[in-house]
């Protein structure tokens, strides 16, 4: 349906260390696509294309591209000089051995006198090389992933492209209420109680509200499992390496809740721990695609949110979501993306909610994504569209950071996988739309048929 084709082609926390100190990041393992965390060599060879891609993502610090190229030129020269010195040391060591074997001790001792100077010069060059690599690394990790060629230009959500719209927009009576009034009327979600216990944006679900949450989670998980996803119950806190691997760090540290004493982060989505399941793994091509689904609470500070967007369940700091994650070969990843989009569509159709699919413009995409489709459902009482899912292909951006590779069946070459994920689905705005769209003249809410066996009731009111 979407017909997207693959393309050929100062921190407030300690970054994971580059190279072999934790895992190699700068070398690229035979990927077929442009990579970000971008490879320095690719940047140097495709400087204008990289800048254009970053600009499409509304990334303003494109001068970093030239800084990386300059540093890489210095790094290559230092590396060349170091290799030359190491080669000289090896030649001298070999020659010394031959002289001793020939009984030429004085000549051997004279040659040995050169070794300390060469060793000191090598040490200095090694230190320069490590400093340049670290400087380059710290610039590379701040560059977002390059967008797919199909990503439209634009800076704001208003410039996203509507790909598809399905369902009839319901016509509501003049007495129709927004969901935050319905929550209070039915006593199924207490926003004030959540503020008392924790703070604003932490709802307390009660009675049928709590049962509806549990019903939706089970329904979403059952749909994912039926589609071939393996269920995972992941940790709700992750370490710095894990958050870095999926691109939350260094981009989203201000949006995550941070347990500072242990340096753990509360997850903003199950994508973060689940994608890290295969960090540092070499997978077999025959095992791909690998599919996981996971339910988890999600925690987001949502700094800067205000106004009508935060009323009721529109934007909260803790919410529940079912996530789907896939690992796939580069050649098949966009076909897989299309399949994930279709999966989300089927769920929304079963919920009988009108929805539309948006292809996000460059400026509205996440740091890590190469291509993202958002799903929005129509909220009748608010008369607006509410985002309920994002489905993304990250290509090799995440797998490069996490060193997730696979070995080909035939050529036995090792290269990076493509990672994909999607919300299937996030609960708060689904609940908002279900309540608003299905309210009756009698003041009740009729739930869609697909949920009846999960909730144990058909009506709220």
C-alpha positions in Angstrom: 0.0 0.0 0.0 2.7 2.5 1.0 5.2 1.2 -1.7 8.3 2.5 -0.1 11.6 1.0 -1.4 14.9 0.7 0.4 17.6 3.1 -0.7 21.1 2.2 -1.7 23.4 4.1 -0.7 27.8 19.2 25.8 26.0 16.1 27.3 24.5 16.1 30.8 25.4 12.4 31.3 28.3 10.2 30.4 28.1 8.9 26.8 29.0 5.3 26.2 32.6 5.1 25.2 33.6 4.7 21.6 35.4 1.9 19.8 36.3 -1.3 21.7 36.0 0.2 25.2 32.3 -0.8 25.1 31.5 -1.6 21.5 32.6 -0.3 18.2 30.4 2.5 16.8 32.4 4.2 14.1 33.2 1.1 11.9 30.2 0.0 9.7 29.7 -3.7 9.2 29.0 -3.8 5.4 25.7 -2.0 5.5 24.1 -1.2 2.1 22.5 2.0 3.2 23.7 5.5 4.4 24.2 5.2 8.1 23.7 7.5 11.0 25.2 7.4 13.6 26.8 8.4 10.4 30.1 6.9 9.2 32.8 9.5 8.9 33.9 8.1 5.5 30.3 8.3 4.2 30.0 11.9 5.4 33.2 12.9 3.6 32.2 11.2 0.4 28.6 12.5 0.4 28.9 15.8 2.2 26.3 17.7 0.3 23.7 14.9 0.5 24.3 14.5 4.2 23.8 18.2 4.8 20.6 18.2 2.7 19.3 15.2 4.7 20.1 16.9 8.0 18.4 20.1 6.9 15.3 18.2 5.8 15.2 17.0 9.4 15.4 20.6 10.5 18.8 19.9 12.1 20.5 23.3 12.4 24.1 22.5 13.4 25.1 21.3 10.0 28.5 22.9 10.5 29.3 19.7 12.5 29.5 17.9 9.2 32.5 19.9 8.2 34.0 19.6 11.6 33.7 15.8 11.4 35.4 15.8 7.9 38.2 18.0 9.2 38.8 15.8 12.2 38.7 12.7 10.1 41.4 14.1 7.8 43.6 14.7 10.9 42.7 11.3 12.3 43.7 9.5 9.0 47.0 11.3 8.9 47.8 10.5 12.5 46.8 6.9 11.9 49.0 6.7 8.9 52.0 8.1 10.8 51.3 5.8 13.7 51.2 2.8 11.4 54.5 3.9 9.8 56.1 4.1 13.2 54.8 0.7 14.3 56.0 -0.8 11.0 59.5 0.7 11.7 59.5 -0.8 15.2 58.6 -4.2 13.8 61.3 -4.0 11.2 63.9 -2.9 13.8 62.9 -5.7 16.1 63.2 -8.2 13.3 66.6 -6.8 12.2 67.9 -6.8 15.9 67.0 -10.5 16.1 68.8 -11.2 12.9 71.9 -9.3 14.1 72.0 -11.2 17.3 71.7 -14.4 15.4 74.7 -13.4 13.3 76.7 -12.5 16.4 76.7 -8.8 15.6 75.9 -7.7 19.2 77.3 -4.2 18.9 75.3 -3.4 15.8 72.2 -4.9 17.5 72.7 -2.8 20.6 73.1 0.3 18.5 69.9 -0.4 16.8 68.1 -1.1 20.1 69.0 2.4 21.1 66.5 3.8 18.6 63.6 1.8 20.0 62.8 4.0 23.0 62.4 7.1 20.8 60.2 5.3 18.4 58.2 3.9 21.3 57.7 7.3 22.8 56.7 8.8 19.4 54.2 6.0 18.9 52.7 6.6 22.4 52.2 10.3 21.6 50.6 9.5 18.3 48.3 6.9 19.9 47.2 9.5 22.4 46.5 12.0 19.6 44.6 9.3 17.6 42.4 8.4 20.6 41.7 12.1 21.3 40.7 12.7 17.7 38.5 9.6 17.6 36.7 10.7 20.8 36.2 14.2 19.5 34.8 12.8 16.2 32.6 10.3 18.1 31.1 13.0 20.3 30.1 14.9 17.2 28.8 11.9 15.3 26.4 10.9 18.1 24.7 14.3 17.9 23.7 13.8 14.3 20.2 12.4 13.7 19.5 9.6 11.2 19.1 10.7 7.6 15.6 10.6 6.3 14.4 8.3 3.6 14.0 9.9 0.2 10.2 9.7 0.4 10.1 11.8 3.6 8.4 15.2 2.7 10.1 18.5 3.5 8.6 20.4 6.4 9.2 21.6 9.9 5.9 21.3 11.7 3.1 18.7 12.2 0.9 20.8 9.8 3.3 19.8 7.0 2.9 16.1 7.4 1.5 14.3 4.4 -1.9 12.6 4.8 -1.5 9.2 3.1 -4.8 7.6 3.8 -8.1 8.3 5.7 -10.5 5.5 6.7 -13.9 5.6 8.4 -16.8 8.0 8.8 -16.4 11.0 11.1 -19.2 10.6 13.6 -21.8 13.4 13.9 -22.4 14.2 17.5 -25.3 15.8 19.3 -24.8 19.3 20.7 -24.8 17.8 24.2 -21.8 15.5 23.4 -19.1 15.8 26.1 -15.3 15.7 25.8 -13.8 12.7 27.4 -12.5 14.5 30.5 -16.1 15.3 31.5 -17.2 11.7 30.8 -14.4 10.4 33.0 -15.7 12.4 35.9 -19.3 11.6 35.1 -18.7 7.8 35.1 -16.1 7.9 37.8 -13.7 5.7 35.8 -10.6 7.9 35.8 -9.7 10.3 38.6 -7.3 12.9 37.4 -7.3 14.9 40.7 -6.5 11.8 42.7 -3.5 11.2 40.5 -2.3 14.8 41.1 -2.7 14.2 44.9 -0.8 10.9 44.9 2.0 12.0 42.4 1.3 15.1 40.3 -0.5 16.3 37.2 -0.5 13.8 34.4 -0.6 10.6 36.5 -4.3 9.4 36.2 -5.8 6.9 38.5 -8.1 4.4 36.7 -11.0 3.1 38.7 -13.7 0.3 38.3 -14.7 0.0 34.7 -11.9 2.4 33.7 -9.3 0.0 35.1 -11.0 -2.9 33.5 -11.1 -1.1 30.2 -7.3 -0.5 30.4 -6.7 -4.2 31.1 -9.0 -5.2 28.3 -7.3 -3.0 25.7 -3.9 -4.3 26.7 -5.0 -7.9 26.4 -6.7 -7.2 23.1 -3.6 -5.5 21.6 -1.3 -8.2 22.8 -3.5 -11.0 21.5 -3.6 -9.3 18.1 0.2 -9.0 18.1 0.7 -12.6 19.1 -1.7 -13.8 16.4 0.4 -11.8 13.9 3.5 -13.7 14.9 5.1 -11.5 17.5 6.7 -13.1 20.6 5.6 -11.5 23.9 8.2 -9.9 26.1 7.8 -8.5 29.6 10.8 -6.0 29.8 12.3 -4.0 32.6 10.8 -0.5 33.1 14.1 1.1 33.8 17.2 1.0 31.6 20.8 2.0 31.8 22.6 4.6 29.7 23.9 2.1 27.2 20.4 0.9 26.5 18.9 4.4 26.1 21.8 5.4 23.9 21.3 2.4 21.7 17.8 3.3 20.5 18.7 7.0 20.2 16.9 8.4 23.3 20.4 9.6 24.4 21.7 12.2 23.7 18.5 13.5 22.1 15.7 13.0 24.7 17.4 13.1 28.1 15.3 16.0 29.1 12.1 14.1 28.4 13.0 11.0 30.4 12.6 10.5 34.1 16.1 9.9 35.6 16.9 7.9 38.7 20.1 9.8 39.3 21.7 7.7 42.1 21.7 4.5 40.0 21.8 6.4 36.7 18.8 4.5 35.4 16.1 6.0 33.1 12.3 5.1 33.3 11.4 3.9 29.8 9.5 6.2 27.5 8.4 3.2 25.5 9.0 -0.6 25.5 10.9 -0.1 22.2 13.9 0.9 24.3 14.5 -2.3 26.3 13.1 -4.7 23.7 15.3 -3.4 20.8 18.3 -3.9 23.1 17.6 -7.6 23.5 19.9 -8.3 20.7 22.6 -5.7 21.4 26.0 -7.1 20.5 24.5 -10.2 18.9 25.2 -11.7 15.5 21.9 -13.2 14.2 21.4 -15.7 11.4 19.7 -14.4 8.3 17.4 -17.5 8.4 16.1 -16.3 11.8 15.0 -12.9 10.4 12.6 -11.3 10.8 12.5 -11.5 14.6 9.3 -10.1 16.0 8.6 -9.0 19.6 5.6 -7.4 21.3 5.6 -5.9 24.8 3.2 -4.2 27.1 4.6 -1.6 29.5 3.7 1.5 31.3 5.5 4.5 29.6 6.9 7.5 31.4 7.5 10.9 29.7 8.1 14.3 31.2 6.4 16.0 28.2 8.2 19.2 29.1 6.8 22.2 27.3 3.3 20.7 26.8 0.4 23.1 27.5 -3.1 24.2 26.6 -5.9 22.0 25.1 -3.4 19.3 24.1 -3.0 18.3 27.8 -6.7 18.2 28.8 -7.8 14.9 30.3 -6.0 11.9 28.7 -4.7 13.9 25.7 -1.2 14.1 27.1 -0.1 12.4 30.4 3.2 11.5 32.0 2.4 7.9 32.6 0.4 5.8 30.2 0.1 2.2 29.0 1.1 1.0 25.5 1.7 -2.2 23.5 4.8 -2.0 21.3 5.8 -4.1 18.3 9.5 -4.4 17.3 11.1 -6.2 14.4 14.6 -7.0 13.2 14.9 -7.4 9.5 17.3 -7.5 6.6 17.9 -4.2 4.7 16.3 -5.6 1.5 13.0 -6.4 3.2 12.7 -3.8 5.9 10.3 -1.4 4.0 8.1 -4.3 3.1 8.1 -5.1 6.8 7.2 -1.5 7.6 4.2 -1.8 5.3 3.1 -4.9 7.1 3.4 -3.2 10.5 1.3 -0.3 9.3 -1.3 -2.8 8.1 -1.3 -4.5 11.5 -2.1 -1.2 13.3 -4.8 -0.5 10.7 -6.5 -3.8 11.4 -6.7 -3.1 15.1 -8.2 0.4 14.6 -10.7 -1.1 12.2 -11.8 -3.7 14.8 -12.2 -0.8 17.3 -14.4 0.9 14.7 -12.6 4.2 15.0 -12.1 6.5 12.1 -8.4 7.0 11.5 -5.9 8.5 9.1 -2.2 7.7 8.3 0.4 10.5 8.0 3.8 10.3 6.5 5.8 12.6 8.8 7.8 15.4 7.4 11.5 15.7 8.1 11.1 18.3 10.9 8.5 16.3 12.8 10.4 13.0 12.8 12.3 11.5 15.7 16.0 11.7 16.0 16.5 8.0 15.1 13.9 7.4 12.4 14.5 7.2 8.7 10.7 7.0 7.9 7.7 7.3 10.2 4.0 6.9 9.7 1.7 8.3 12.4 -1.8 7.1 13.0 -4.4 9.5 14.3 -8.0 8.7 15.4 -10.8 11.2 15.2 -12.1 12.5 18.5 -15.6 13.6 17.9 -16.3 15.7 20.9 -13.0 17.6 20.6 -13.4 17.7 16.8 -9.7 17.0 16.3 -7.4 14.2 15.3 -5.4 12.5 18.1 -2.1 10.6 17.5 -2.3 7.0 18.8 0.6 5.3 17.0 3.9 5.9 15.3 5.4 3.1 13.1 9.0 3.7 12.1 11.9 2.2 10.2 15.3 3.2 11.7 17.3 1.3 9.1 20.8 0.8 10.6 20.8 3.8 13.0 20.0 1.8 16.1 21.7 -1.4 15.1 24.9 0.5 14.4 24.9 1.9 17.9 24.0 -1.5 19.4 26.1 -3.6 17.1 23.2 -5.8 16.1 24.4 -7.8 13.0 23.4 -10.8 11.0 25.3 -13.3 8.9 24.1 -14.0 5.3 22.9 -17.4 4.4 24.9 -17.6 1.2 27.7 -15.1 1.3 28.3 -15.4 5.0 29.0 -11.7 5.2 28.2 -9.9 8.5 26.2 -6.7 8.2 23.8 -4.6 10.3 20.2 -5.4 10.6 17.4 -2.9 10.1 15.3 -2.2 13.2 11.6 -1.2 13.2 9.0 -0.5 15.8 5.5 0.7 16.2 2.8 1.5 18.8 0.0 -1.1 18.6 -1.4 0.8 20.4 -1.0 3.6 23.0 -4.0 3.6 25.3 -4.9 7.1 26.6 -6.1 8.7 23.4 -7.7 5.4 22.2 -9.8 5.5 25.4 -10.6 9.2 24.8 -11.8 8.5 21.3 -13.8 5.4 22.3 -15.6 7.4 25.0 -16.3 10.5 22.9 -17.2 8.8 19.6 -19.5 6.1 21.2 -21.5 8.3 23.7 -25.3 8.0 23.3 -28.2 10.3 23.7 -29.0 8.5 27.0 -25.6 9.5 28.4 -23.9 6.1 28.2 -21.0 4.8 26.1 -21.4 1.7 23.9 -18.1 -0.1 23.5 -17.2 -1.8 20.2 -18.1 -5.4 19.9 -14.5 -6.7 19.8 -13.9 -5.6 23.4 -17.0 -7.2 25.0 -15.3 -10.5 25.7 -12.3 -8.7 27.2 -14.1 -6.2 29.4 -17.0 -8.4 30.5 -19.4 -5.4 29.9 -20.7 -3.6 26.8 -21.8 -0.3 28.3 -20.2 2.4 30.4 -22.7 4.5 32.2 
